[in-house]
Amino acid sequence: MQQTFAINTGNPQTDAQQLAYYQQQYIAQGLQLQVVPQPTGGFICTVVNPAAPPAAAGYPAAPAGAAA
């Protein structure tokens, strides 16, 4: 599972509060939140399941719901 989303409310304090909230929520679920600050403000966040093995090089991951 990998999900990417942006936090950019236009207010740096609100962005930081939302980031802290999401970090707590995803950590509680055993997931990791990778955060990249944006030069114009806000953050790009990617939720990563550390237990999921990465896709092998040259072989894209199967789409969700695809038969194995």
C-alpha positions in Angstrom: 0.0 0.0 0.0 1.3 3.4 -0.9 -0.8 6.6 -0.8 0.4 10.1 -1.5 -1.3 13.3 -0.5 -0.6 17.0 0.0 -1.0 19.1 3.1 -1.1 22.8 2.1 -3.7 25.0 3.9 -1.8 28.2 3.3 -1.1 28.5 7.0 2.2 27.0 8.2 0.9 26.4 11.7 -2.2 24.6 10.5 0.0 22.5 8.1 2.2 21.5 11.0 -0.8 20.6 13.1 -2.3 18.5 10.4 1.0 16.8 9.8 1.3 15.9 13.4 -2.3 14.5 13.4 -1.6 12.3 10.3 1.7 11.1 11.7 0.0 9.9 14.9 -2.8 8.2 13.0 -0.6 6.3 10.6 2.0 5.3 13.2 -0.9 3.9 15.4 -1.8 1.7 12.4 1.8 0.4 12.0 2.5 2.5 8.9 5.1 5.1 8.1 4.6 8.6 6.8 7.3 9.9 4.6 7.2 13.7 4.5 8.8 16.1 2.0 8.5 19.9 2.8 7.6 22.0 -0.2 9.5 25.2 -1.0 6.3 27.2 -1.4 4.8 25.8 1.8 3.0 22.7 2.8 4.1 19.0 2.6 3.9 16.1 0.3 3.2 13.0 2.4 3.5 9.3 1.4 2.0 6.5 3.5 4.2 3.4 3.4 3.6 0.0 4.8 7.0 -1.1 6.1 5.9 -4.8 6.1 5.1 -4.8 2.4 8.1 -6.0 0.3 9.1 -3.6 -2.5 8.3 -4.5 -6.1 11.2 -6.3 -7.8 13.1 -4.2 -10.2 11.7 -4.4 -13.7 8.4 -5.9 -12.5 5.7 -3.4 -11.5 3.5 -4.3 -8.6 0.2 -6.0 -9.5 -2.8 -3.7 -9.4 -5.1 -4.1 -6.4 -7.6 -6.9 -7.0 -5.6 -8.5 -9.8 -5.5 -12.3 -9.8 -2.1 -13.8 -9.0 
